[in-house]
Amino acid sequence: MNHKKLVIIPTFNEKENIQDIIMAVMDLAGHFEVLIIDDNSPDGTAGIVKNLQQSFESRIHLIERKGKLGLGTAYITGFKYALEKDYDYIFEMDADFSHNPKDLIRLYESCAIDGFDLTIGSRYIKGVNVVNWPMGRVLMSYFASVYVQFITGLPIKDTTAGFKCYHRSVLEGIKLDKIKFVGYAFQIEMKFTAWKLGYKITEIPIIFTDRTKGTSKMSTHIFKEAVLGVIYMKFKSLFSPYKRAKVSQSELL
């Protein structure tokens, strides 16, 4: 199977991690490519990526944006790029090694071999697999997922997970310009929408390790958006049926 695979990594001030995370992906079997979407990091993250491009010109891609525009809009930008460039499988991954790059292969095989449309790297499918987080944050994350499941009925244990593999058909079927949220609620909204549209979704267990370099981007605003956003999504779904986007052949050329 000679599938085109793109790993999308949004960045803001990740100079401590960016070279190592990109090289870890470059070293994987299966010819993964990387798209960095950098929100004008003042620490020079984009410059490090440009230096690496000289050695891996066809496999490392960079989109520079003018400022911090949010996680969700970064991924939407990446998804549109991936569809335009005809990638078959598109991945979401953090830059800080909280997600193990080696697990990209397991995510890919779950979709490409086992036939799922969306595979999620889950912290909670087998107990709680989180390393180096304070207990308060573990509990907040875990019960956030329980809350999402309770409100929406979404049959996913790790609803806020940001380590995923999409078959391109999912991103074609979701009306990306209609995705409302930009923080962690974006992760919930994408899963909820894919589920409502009838795509085959599964979770595989991963071990999530908190970053050791750089600083977290979590904020109370992001958390509040997720809490209120779940209610909005459920309410909207009661009155507005979900339909897959119709993608014409000309749009994919």
N, C-alpha and C positions, 0 to 999 in steps of 0.2 A: 504494500500500500504506500503510494507516494503522495500522501496528503500534504498540503501546504498548511503550516501551523504557525500562528502568531501569538506571542505572549505580550499582553498589554500591561505596562507598568507605569502608573502615574507617579510623578515625583515632585516634591518641593523640599529643597534643602536635604538631599540625600547623598552628599559627596562622600560620606564615610562608607556607604554601602554600595553605591551604584556600580562601580567597576567589578566588585566581587560578585554581585548578583547577576550581572550580565555575563560574566565569564562562566559562572556556574551553569547558566542556560546554554551557552555556546558549547560547553563540554558534554552536554547530554547527547545520547544517541538519538537519531531520528530527525536531525536537521530542523530544530526549532529556530524560529526567528523572533526578534524582540522589537517592540515598538515602545519607546519611552515618550511619555507625554509630560513635558516639564512646564510647570507654571511659573516661569521666570525666576527660578531659584537664585537668590543673591549669593549663594555659596559656590556657584560655579558648577553645579551638577551637569548642566547641558554641555559645558566645555569638555568634561571628562567623557561624555558619550561621544562627542565629535571626534575625540582622539581615538577612541576604540573603533569608530566607523572606518578608520583608515586601514585597519586590519581585517574587519569583517563587513565590508561595504554593503554586500548584498543581504546581510542577515540582521544588521542593526539599523533601526529606523528611528527618527527623532521628529517629533512635532513640538515646537516651542510656542507657548501661549503667553499672553501679555501680563498675566497675573494669576492670583489664586481664584480660580473660577469654580472650584468644587470637584469632588471625586466623581460624581455622577456625570457631569458634563465632560470630564476627561475621558471616561470610558465610552460615552456616546460618540465622541470624536474618534476614538480608537476603533469602535465598532464600524463606523461608516467607512473609515480607511480600509479596514479588513475586508469589508464587502466589496468595496470598489476595486481592491487589488486581488480579489478572487481567492482569499484564504478559505480553507475548508473547516478548520477548527480554530477557535479563538479563545484565548485564556485570559483570565484576570489573575493578577498576582501582585502582592506588595513588594516594595523594594528592600525591606528591612530584614529579610530572612525569617520573619515570623512564619512564612510558608516555605517549606523545604522544596527547592527547585526539582529535586529528584522525583517528587510526587507528581510533577507534570506528566510524566510517562504513564503513571497509573490513571490519572484523569483522562488522558488521551485514549488509552486502551479501553476504558469504560465506555467511552462514546464510540470509538471507531470499531472496536471488536464486539463489545457487548450490546451495542445498538442504541444507547441512550442519546437523547437530544441535548441534555444538560446534565453534567455531573458536577457535584459540589463536594469540595474537600471539607469534611465536617469535623468539628471539635467535639460534638456531642452525640454522635451516633453510637459510640461504645463508651459510655460513661462520660467523663470530662477530661479531655486530653489537651490540657493547657499547662505550659511550663513558664515559670517566672512571673506570672501575674499575681498581684495582691489578691487575697481572697475576696475582698469587696468587689473588685472588678470582674472576677470570675463569676460571682453570684449575679452581678448586674447583667452580664452578657447572657448567662444561662437563662435567667428568668425573663429577660427581654424576648428570647426565642419562645419560651413557654407562653408569654403574653401574646406574641404574634400568632402562634398556633391557635390559641384560645379565641382570639377576636376574628381571625380570618378563616380558620379551618385548614390552613396551608399544611399539608402533611410532610413537613420538613423539620428536622430537629435543630439544624443550625441556620436559622433564617437570616442572620446578618453576615453570614460567611462571605468573604471576598476572594476566595480561591476556587475558581470554577473553570470548566471547559464547556463551551457552547459549540454545537454544530451550527454552521452558518445559517441553516434553515430557521433556527430560533430567532436569530437577529433580523432575518428577513421578514419573519412573521410578526414581530413586535413593531409597533409604530414608535420608533425611537424618539421622534420629535414630540411625542405625547407623554413621555416619561417625565414626571413632575419633579421628583426629589433629587437632591444633589449630594447629601451626606450619606450616612449609613442607611437611611430610609430608602435610598436608591437601590441598595442590595436587596432589600425586602421587596420593593416594587418590581424589580426585574424577575425575581423568583415567582412572585404572586401572579404576574402577568403571564409568564411562561406556563404556569400551572393552569390558569384559567383558559389559556389557548389550547390546552390539551397535549402539550409536549411531554415526552417521556423523561422523567427526572429521577435521578438517584443520588445518594450520598455515599461517599467512601470515607473511612476513618483516616484522619491525619493527626499528627501531633503539632500543635500550634505553640511556637516559642516566642515569647515577647522579645522585642528588639533589644539589642545590647549597645547599638550605636545610633546616634541621632535622637530626635525627640518625637513623641507621639503627636498625631494631629487630632486626637479626640477632643471634643469640647462639649459643654453642656448644651449649646445650641444644636449640635449634631444629634445629641441624644434626645432632646426635646422634639426635634423634627421627626425622629423615628417613632416616638411614642404617639404623637398626634397623627402622623402620616398613616399609621396602620388603621386608625379609625376612619380616616378619609378614604383609604383604599377600599375598605369593606363597604362603607356607605355607598361609594360610587359604583361598586360592582353589583349592588342590588338594583340599580336603576339603569345601568348602561352595560349591555351585554358585550363581552369581549369577542372580537373577530380578528382573525389573522389578516395582516396587511397583504394586499395583492401586489406582488412584485413582478413587473413586466420584464420580459427577456432583455429589452433594450436598456433597462436600468442597470442590469448586471454586466453589460458589456463595456 
